Amino acid sequence: MREQPILAVRDLSHVYSAGTPFEHTALDGVNLTIRQGELIALLGHTGSGKSTLIQHLNGLLKPTHGQVLYRGQDIFAKDTNIRDIRFRIGLVFQYPEYQLFEETVGQDIAYGPMNMGLEHTEIDRRVAEAMDAVGLPQSLREQSPFALSGGQKRRVALAGVIAMQPEVLILDEPTAGLDPSGREEMLGMIRRLHDEHGTTILIVTHSMEDAASLASRLIVMKEGHIFLTGAPSEVFAQAEALERAGLSVPQVTKILLELKKRGLPVRTDCFTVEQAVQQLLACRKEVRGC
């Protein structure tokens, strides 16, 4: 028997300002299945429907038509506790550091678990574990979050969601605005959450490089529809289709495609620097005949 998906979207549509001159269809008959333990990247040009979709997944937006199913249960059904759903499906918005508000780091991270009605000892344990998970020293627990660096503030915001121990973690542009060092640290943190804790993760990103380095499956949206989906190698092999969606393949793939045009025997299904290096070394050996 096939395992039930942790999240599923069935014929989901959402219309903003219906019945007015400003009516706009943001989602149009979207179908999507997310299996437990997956790490998925959601891609799309501005206005493709990505943000609208993820806000349906934990009940922040209600569908105009269709369903969102958590473990087979319609999250918008009358007998569903939507508050409980939001604890199980954590959503971290873009630039979450702007949503910090408590006096100390520890209090900010504890806010979600407190609203879950947990005992103080359990809250303390979760705060400590969440800080460890995002690489925040315990010594910062009594510090004001507003005295931290931008990257540390983002870790605090992420820890606040992790402390609720969601089964699904949705991250909206988690590396936006970070310098290269902060970006690599954030990507490493996401990998650890997935690999060590088995968290199901959906990241929304404009960065094809981030998607390629992290995700095992890509979902590309265009004009409110699922336009492409598949493993990174399958999606990035469709460079022309990606261009029609307002996107492009990763830079390393572009380089390999150009080398292929110039007659070099390279594979073009590589999308990370490490893969490209190995491919170029193999190509050099083939060209030299050794």
GIPEDA-V372852 format. One record per backbone hydrogen bond with DSSP energy under -0.5 kcal/mol. CO is the residue of the C=O (numbers start at 0). NH is the residue of the N-H. E is the energy in kcal/mol with one decimal. If there is no record, write none. Layout:
{{CO | NH | E} {CO | NH | E}}
This chain:
{{5 | 70 | -1.6} {6 | 33 | -3.1} {7 | 68 | -3.4} {8 | 10 | -0.5} {8 | 31 | -2.0} {9 | 66 | -2.1} {11 | 29 | -2.8} {12 | 63 | -2.2} {12 | 64 | -1.8} {13 | 15 | -0.5} {13 | 25 | -2.2} {13 | 26 | -1.5} {14 | 17 | -0.6} {15 | 23 | -2.2} {16 | 19 | -1.6} {19 | 22 | -1.8} {23 | 15 | -3.1} {23 | 25 | -0.8} {26 | 13 | -1.8} {29 | 11 | -2.6} {31 | 8 | -3.3} {33 | 5 | -1.2} {33 | 6 | -1.9} {34 | 37 | -1.8} {37 | 200 | -2.5} {38 | 215 | -2.2} {38 | 216 | -1.1} {39 | 202 | -2.9} {40 | 42 | -0.6} {40 | 218 | -2.5} {41 | 204 | -2.0} {42 | 220 | -2.8} {44 | 47 | -2.0} {47 | 223 | -2.3} {48 | 52 | -2.3} {49 | 53 | -2.3} {50 | 54 | -1.5} {51 | 55 | -0.7} {52 | 55 | -1.4} {52 | 56 | -1.0} {53 | 57 | -0.6} {54 | 59 | -1.5} {54 | 60 | -2.0} {55 | 58 | -1.3} {64 | 12 | -2.8} {66 | 9 | -2.5} {67 | 69 | -0.5} {67 | 74 | -2.5} {68 | 7 | -2.0} {68 | 70 | -0.6} {69 | 72 | -1.8} {72 | 69 | -2.9} {73 | 76 | -1.6} {76 | 79 | -1.8} {79 | 81 | -1.1} {80 | 83 | -0.5} {80 | 84 | -1.7} {81 | 85 | -1.8} {82 | 86 | -0.9} {83 | 87 | -1.5} {84 | 88 | -2.2} {87 | 89 | -0.6} {87 | 166 | -1.8} {87 | 167 | -2.1} {89 | 169 | -3.2} {90 | 92 | -0.6} {91 | 171 | -2.7} {92 | 95 | -0.7} {94 | 97 | -1.6} {95 | 98 | -2.3} {96 | 99 | -1.0} {103 | 107 | -2.0} {104 | 108 | -2.3} {105 | 109 | -2.0} {106 | 110 | -0.7} {107 | 110 | -0.7} {108 | 112 | -0.6} {109 | 113 | -2.5} {110 | 114 | -1.7} {111 | 115 | -1.0} {112 | 117 | -1.5} {113 | 116 | -1.6} {118 | 122 | -2.4} {119 | 123 | -2.7} {120 | 124 | -2.0} {121 | 125 | -2.4} {122 | 126 | -2.6} {123 | 127 | -2.2} {124 | 128 | -2.4} {125 | 129 | -2.7} {126 | 130 | -2.3} {127 | 131 | -2.0} {128 | 132 | -2.3} {129 | 133 | -1.6} {130 | 135 | -3.0} {131 | 134 | -1.0} {134 | 136 | -0.5} {136 | 139 | -1.9} {137 | 140 | -1.8} {139 | 104 | -0.5} {139 | 142 | -1.6} {140 | 105 | -2.8} {142 | 104 | -2.3} {143 | 146 | -1.6} {144 | 147 | -1.2} {148 | 152 | -2.6} {149 | 153 | -1.9} {150 | 154 | -1.6} {151 | 155 | -2.2} {152 | 156 | -2.3} {153 | 157 | -2.2} {154 | 158 | -2.8} {155 | 159 | -2.0} {156 | 160 | -0.9} {157 | 160 | -0.6} {157 | 161 | -2.5} {158 | 162 | -2.5} {160 | 163 | -1.3} {160 | 165 | -0.5} {161 | 164 | -2.4} {166 | 199 | -1.8} {167 | 89 | -2.5} {168 | 170 | -0.5} {168 | 201 | -2.5} {169 | 91 | -3.1} {169 | 171 | -0.5} {170 | 172 | -0.8} {170 | 203 | -3.2} {172 | 175 | -1.6} {174 | 177 | -1.8} {178 | 182 | -2.9} {179 | 183 | -2.2} {180 | 184 | -2.1} {181 | 185 | -2.3} {182 | 186 | -2.5} {183 | 187 | -2.3} {184 | 188 | -2.1} {185 | 189 | -2.2} {186 | 190 | -2.2} {187 | 191 | -2.2} {188 | 192 | -2.3} {189 | 193 | -1.9} {190 | 194 | -3.3} {191 | 195 | -2.9} {191 | 196 | -0.7} {192 | 196 | -0.9} {192 | 198 | -1.4} {193 | 197 | -1.2} {198 | 200 | -0.5} {199 | 168 | -3.0} {200 | 39 | -2.8} {201 | 170 | -2.6} {202 | 41 | -3.4} {202 | 204 | -0.5} {203 | 172 | -2.5} {205 | 207 | -0.7} {206 | 210 | -2.1} {207 | 211 | -2.6} {208 | 212 | -2.2} {209 | 213 | -1.5} {210 | 214 | -1.9} {216 | 40 | -2.2} {217 | 229 | -1.9} {218 | 42 | -3.4} {218 | 220 | -0.5} {219 | 226 | -3.0} {219 | 227 | -1.6} {220 | 44 | -0.6} {221 | 224 | -1.4} {223 | 27 | -2.4} {224 | 221 | -2.2} {224 | 226 | -0.8} {227 | 219 | -3.2} {229 | 217 | -3.2} {230 | 233 | -0.6} {230 | 234 | -2.4} {231 | 235 | -2.9} {232 | 236 | -0.7} {234 | 237 | -1.7} {236 | 238 | -0.7} {237 | 241 | -2.3} {238 | 242 | -1.9} {239 | 243 | -1.5} {240 | 244 | -1.0} {241 | 246 | -2.8} {242 | 245 | -1.6} {244 | 44 | -0.7} {249 | 253 | -2.1} {250 | 254 | -2.1} {251 | 255 | -2.0} {252 | 256 | -2.6} {253 | 257 | -2.1} {254 | 258 | -2.3} {255 | 259 | -2.3} {256 | 260 | -1.9} {257 | 261 | -1.3} {258 | 263 | -2.2} {259 | 262 | -1.7} {263 | 265 | -2.2} {271 | 275 | -2.4} {272 | 276 | -2.6} {273 | 277 | -2.0} {274 | 278 | -2.2} {275 | 279 | -2.6} {276 | 280 | -2.3} {277 | 281 | -2.1} {278 | 282 | -2.3} {279 | 283 | -2.4} {280 | 284 | -1.9} {281 | 285 | -2.0} {282 | 286 | -2.8} {283 | 287 | -2.3} {284 | 288 | -1.1} {284 | 289 | -2.2}}
